């Protein structure tokens, strides 16, 4: 009917926010509110262990800047999958035989 009146009477939300949005630069980590009490109590210990064993932790002995480190078992640990050598990232693909595909398609009935 009157488009200019509709534009002027545009929907105005009933909720009013005070001030500008501000996000903390370093948010405080905390346990989930629905977590059991024993987990909430030990969450600080968990964070300390997680920070000590997480990716990006550099040994004082090794001066390398890489994020791959030796774990307690002596195996190399990578923080992200793309930091691992290609042999760990490439899937092992093998060709399926016709009999194997038929067995899968028939639900195993073709094996008997």
TAGI-V604962 format. One record per backbone hydrogen bond with DSSP energy under -1.0 kcal/mol. NH is the residue of the N-H (numbers start at 1). CO is the residue of the C=O. Records with the same first field share a line. If there is no record, write none. Layout:
NH=CO ; CO
//
This chain:
6=2
7=3
8=4
9=5
10=7
35=32
40=36
41=37
42=38
46=42
47=43
48=44
49=45
50=46
51=47
52=48
53=49
54=50
57=54
69=77
71=75
74=71
77=69
83=80
84=81
88=85
90=86
101=97
102=98
103=99
104=100
105=101
106=102
108=103
111=108
//
